[in-house]
Amino acid sequence: MTLGELVAGHRVVIAAGSGGVGKTTVAASIALWGALGGRRTVVLTIDPARRLAASLGLESLDAEPRDIPAEVFAAQGLRPRGGLAAMMLDQKGAWDALVERHAPAEARARILANPFYQHLSQTFAGSYEYVAIEQLCALAESGRWDLIVVDTPPTRHALDFLEAPRRLDDFLDRKVIRWFVRPYFSAGWSALRAVNRTAGFLLRRLEQATGVSALAEISDFFGSMSGLFDNFHERIERATAILRGAETAFVLVTSPEEQVLGDAEYLSSKMAALHMPLRGVVMNRVHAEFRAAAGGRGGGRAEVGPEDVADVAAAIGRALPGRPEETAALAENFADYQALARGESLRIEQFAAGLSRRVPLVRVPNFARDVHDLASLAAMHAHLFGARVAA
Amino acid sequence: MPGVLDRRVHFVIGKGGVGKTTVAAALALILARRGRRTLAVEMEASGRLAAVLGAGGAGAQPVEVGPGLHVAAVEGRAALEEYLQLVIPVKRLLHTIFASRVYQYFVAAAPGLKELMTVGKIWYEATREEAGLRAWDAVVVDAPATGHALQHLRMPQAARDTFGAGLVQREAARIAAFLRDPRATAIHLVTVAEEMPVTEALEAHAELTGPLGLPLGWVVVNRLHRRRFAAALLDALRTAAAQAPAEWGALLAAVADRAREEEGWAAINAQHLAALRAALPVAAVAELPFLFVEEFDRAALARLSDVLEAAIAPARMRARVRS
């Protein structure tokens, strides 16, 4: 299978991987490919990627899908047969929207003003991921899109992202919530203390440690939110169904650096364990390795390494006579890039050996420029999909 | 005021993929080399820092990886359990608590608790004494990506301001004061000289020195490409490649391609390094070269730490601050 067939055959494509490997760019490029090929496409990014927004002809990205104007495509010589929209995850805004959407009118103001809610929506690690899943569900269920491309947070958080539905489900376990939904000073809590001495002890300690107000706020929060939980539970099951569904494909974006590949292997094994296996790999920022043609230069070895630097310098010297300093600099630079590329080739080979044969791995070269406008996103298609889409 | 290298805690932060772990490892090596008992700490137990320093992995227990250098992993939930063991001495009770759902629930739900405990554990290690002597002279933290790292560094202040009077608030206030103390703490920002990372570094710098009021150490610009090749030279080489015998033509073309690649990165790096230097009020910018190696091994790390040490040597720092 090729990456092109993979993207063509799925409605939801989720890009996962470490930070700083170009995930946002790859996700945008995949989305553009879908749009050029005739699909109604939306890309959900998590980065406040201002330059991406600017190059897409948008003032900024926000929590609503914004269509990329036709004239922006036209200006860069592209004629999409489908459409492309982009949006950004807005954590705080999305939580508020959730409350607005699901909470009974009389509880809304109370929830929004609750200090625990404010913490939860702003700083609770993982809440970002819950919101991302929520937005993915909304997009998938709207029926507006033929292709949804999602850019996820960096590796460790990507796992939070994938585990978010299950964790939220644990979090909202009704047996435990029963205690929390009661007003803190009510009989329910006294009963808990009386029946369960450990819990009673723990609660006293927590009160001493954090002050009564923290527990009371948490209790009040769950009290206000209690009407939403059934709704959440159902949404979580739907989210899990989407993430594990046949329409969804996870694509790992990585670079051939040692540490990054270590992270990639970790992520790959965790994803398999979560029943959300990798379907494709984009090896980004690969340095090209020069290999001599068979029967060519020197002794016929294909490899050109540091041991050949004198030969290489001599060849440059013949081509550029009388420029010894530049010749030496060129030869040294070439040898350096060869060393880098050889290490990468070896690591990519080892990494690929651990992949299923059905998982396509594509290599994208290390462009010596920032890739961010539509034209350069389109230029990536030759490497991702083997061909540009005829626009 | 003591020099930056004399501070007790060094947080190394920066955008994902800029080389924080490498810089944290290099800094830890430098400190250990200079005779300080150093604890290198990785957050999120990724195993990366331990691997770079030559250990198979890191757990809560420090592992020795060299003379005067240990590495350990700090994780919020484990730190909380360790902390509770300090304040609740009854072991049987503790086991019951850790197993109870109310406890699990509280840990999962309490906002920022894990972050607070992580930073608290780092503070605890930095100030811990054994038989009247400090357990560590320096703690170097390989922090998560910028946004997440700032969330951790913000947490003690937030806990101090939001929790009711109690143990947590008192402890949070002590940790917050320690983090803000320029004699005790240094936050080092790592970046590469490209547009997005520099923008993010400048934003983090503004946040650190502004609202958070945390003491900055160095801004380390990593992976700088420096070789410049004139366009005319590369054109000449390409022309020669086209005319050369076939077995050498392809090689010469590749030589020209790599030179153009290096020139491209060097130009991008030069531009954004200049922007960074122009925007920063502090002269404490340290530059590290891009290392061309097949494998980033101990030798490569040693090379990098030598360059870093030369860049941040105390004599030079004092001269810069005065000028």
Interface residues (C-beta under 8 A of the other chain):
Chain A: S18 G19 G20 V21 R51 P115 F116 H119 L120 T123 F124 A125 P154 R156 H157 R167 D170 F171 D173 K175 V176 W179 F180 L192 N196 T198 A199 F201 L202 L203 R205 L206 E207 Q208 A209 T210 G211 V212 S213 A214 I218 S255 E257 E258 Q259 V260 G262 D263 A288 F290 A292 A293 G296 R297 V304 V312 A315 I316 R318 A319 L320 R323 E326 A329 L330 A331 N333 F334 D336 Y337 A339 L340 R342 G343 L346 N366 A368 R369 D370
Chain B: K15 G16 G17 V18 T21 E44 S46 G47 R48 A51 V52 I88 L93 T96 I97 S100 R101 V102 Y103 Y105 F106 A108 A109 A110 P111 G112 K114 E115 P144 A145 H148 Q151 M155 A158 T162 F163 G164 A165 G166 L167 V168 Q169 E194 E195 M196 P197 R227 F229 L233 A236 L237 A240 A241 A244 A246 E247 W248 A250 L251 L252 A254 V255 D257 R258 A259 R260 E261 E262 E263 G264 W265 I268 F292 V293 E294 E295 F296
